[in-house]
């Protein structure tokens, strides 16, 4: 029983952190790109779906678990089953990532690097994305 309560509290802290981050980046100009939601749902529901992309949840997790001012490194390992246990929807801080980052998350990470005043390194199948002070090392070519 205690473990379930602990997991629920951690999950709620993670979701609150993610929602707060999205609110803060919207205040400085971030506009969610709804074209990256492949479900036929209304506009408001599409925006909610974007908030729960694994990249954004991994960023919220890193913000909760790493010291202020430190560089955040996020990589994804799709091999969720098998010998390697991976947390939070396949994303792991300082793990291996397989898969691409969507345009909305790419844009959100640029704004997030401004808000949190930290370097964020995101690995996808093609390259490392270094987000710092509102720009990405890939020159917005991913």
Secondary structure as the mmCIF struct_conf table of DSSP 4:
data_model
#
loop_
_struct_conf.conf_type_id
_struct_conf.id
_struct_conf.beg_label_comp_id
_struct_conf.beg_label_asym_id
_struct_conf.beg_label_seq_id
_struct_conf.end_label_comp_id
_struct_conf.end_label_asym_id
_struct_conf.end_label_seq_id
HELX_RH_AL_P HELX_RH_AL_P1 UNK A 2 UNK A 27
TURN_TY1_P TURN_TY1_P1 UNK A 28 UNK A 29
HELX_RH_3T_P HELX_RH_3T_P1 UNK A 34 UNK A 36
BEND BEND1 UNK A 39 UNK A 39
HELX_RH_AL_P HELX_RH_AL_P2 UNK A 43 UNK A 51
TURN_TY1_P TURN_TY1_P2 UNK A 52 UNK A 52
HELX_RH_AL_P HELX_RH_AL_P3 UNK A 54 UNK A 65
BEND BEND2 UNK A 66 UNK A 66
TURN_TY1_P TURN_TY1_P3 UNK A 68 UNK A 69
BEND BEND3 UNK A 70 UNK A 70
HELX_LH_PP_P HELX_LH_PP_P1 UNK A 71 UNK A 71
STRN STRN1 UNK A 72 UNK A 76
BEND BEND4 UNK A 81 UNK A 84
HELX_RH_3T_P HELX_RH_3T_P2 UNK A 88 UNK A 90
STRN STRN2 UNK A 91 UNK A 93
TURN_TY1_P TURN_TY1_P4 UNK A 94 UNK A 94
BEND BEND5 UNK A 95 UNK A 95
BEND BEND6 UNK A 99 UNK A 99
HELX_LH_PP_P HELX_LH_PP_P2 UNK A 100 UNK A 102
HELX_RH_AL_P HELX_RH_AL_P4 UNK A 103 UNK A 115
TURN_TY1_P TURN_TY1_P5 UNK A 116 UNK A 117
BEND BEND7 UNK A 118 UNK A 118
STRN STRN3 UNK A 120 UNK A 123
BEND BEND8 UNK A 125 UNK A 126
STRN STRN4 UNK A 128 UNK A 132
TURN_TY1_P TURN_TY1_P6 UNK A 133 UNK A 134
STRN STRN5 UNK A 135 UNK A 136
TURN_TY1_P TURN_TY1_P7 UNK A 137 UNK A 140
#
